[in-house]
Amino acid sequence: METQKKIALITGANRGLGLEIARQLGNKGMIVLVGARNEMAGVAAVEKLSQQGIVAHFLPLDITKAESIAAAVNQVKNQFGWLDVLVNNAARLPVKPEDQHNPSDISPELLAAYIDINFMAQVAITQAFLPLIRLSATGRIVNMSSTIGSVTLTSEPLHQNGPKPARLAYAAAKAAFNMFTVTLAKELVGTGIKVNAADPGLTQTEVGQDRPNANTVEQGAKPAVWLSCLGDDGPTGCFFTHWHNHETVNPW
């Protein structure tokens, strides 16, 4: 085995929030695996992290393809033997014109696409890497989610998600992902593996880059980084968000 340092895989880590999570975990002494489907972008991200003194490796990974997931699992198994942290960050965000819809007119194709990428693929990659996480003394699974997936908060007129209808495809997929987080955490109670959801809040990435009240990527990464480094007495099956320097636990 190459090292006894903690090994952290961040999917979609070639840019934005994923890259920042990788940077912060690397600065905490972890070896970070930059999961990305684009080799050029992934290698560039690794070079950027390496220039900052972080030990990073590019891991080819398309979360929507079973053969890519299997190859990634084998690469991590052969190179390191186990995995300590999995941050499920790669996802489809509602930033394109075709993502705009109302619940009354959404196409089945768009709904299926979001469920496939933002829920089904997340379940598949977690299941695939779970045997390696079980080999860690401090296994941590962090699912990047959103309060948009909370029925409770979306129902509140005064909440930021309340005034207008949520984009159903994104919201439904995140709600399903939240349920996966809770049920998997319950299944793994007693194993030492902790499973939690992290919401970066509106962040200066593709979605919030033009919003003056958006969190910086440094702020948005904090919940995921904290959950990746939980001690044995830390929570599991919970939802954490970071909004303007206030870390809170939100209702599911």
C-alpha positions, 0 to 999 in steps of 0.5 A: 500500500502506498501510504497510511494517510486517509484516502478521499475520493471526490466525484466531479472534482475537476472544478468548482465546489468539488475542486475546493473540497479536494483542496481543503481535504488535501490541506488536512493531509488527505490524499485526494482522488480527483474523480472526473470524466474529462481526462484533460480537466481532471489532470489539470485539476491534479496539477493545480492541487499538486502545485499547492503541496497536495497529494492528488491523483486523477481518477477517470470516472463517469458516474453514469456508466457502470463500466467506468465505476467498476474500473475506478473501484479497481484502480483505487483497490489496486493502488491503495487497498481501501477508501476512507472518504467518498464525497458524492459531488458530481451532479447535473445542475439546473443551469441550462435553458432546457432545465427550466420547467414547471411541474405541470409541463415537465417532460418525462425525458427530463425528469428521468435524466435528473433521476438517473444522474442525481439519484440512481448514479449516486446510489450506484457509485456508493454501493460500488465503493462501499466494500472499500469504505468498510475497510477503513477505520473511519469511513465517511460518506458525504452526499452533496445535497440541497434544501431544495430536496426538502419538502418541509422547507419548500413548503414554507413561504418565507424560505428561500425555496418557498416563493416559487415552484422548485424545479421538479426534476432537480428537487425530486432527485435531491429528495430521493438522494436525501432518503438514500442518505438517511436509510443507508446511515441507519443500515450502517449504524454500528459499522463505524461508517457515517453517512451525511448530507451536505448543502453548500447553499447558493454558491458562486459556481455555475448556479450562483455566480451572478448572485451577490449573496452567494457563498464563496466556494470556500464557504460552500465546501465547509459542510462537506469537509467537516463531515468528511473529517468527523470523529467517532462521536460525530453524527450520522444520517443528518443534513448540514448546510452552510449559509452566510457563516452559519452552520445549521442542521435542517429538517429533512 
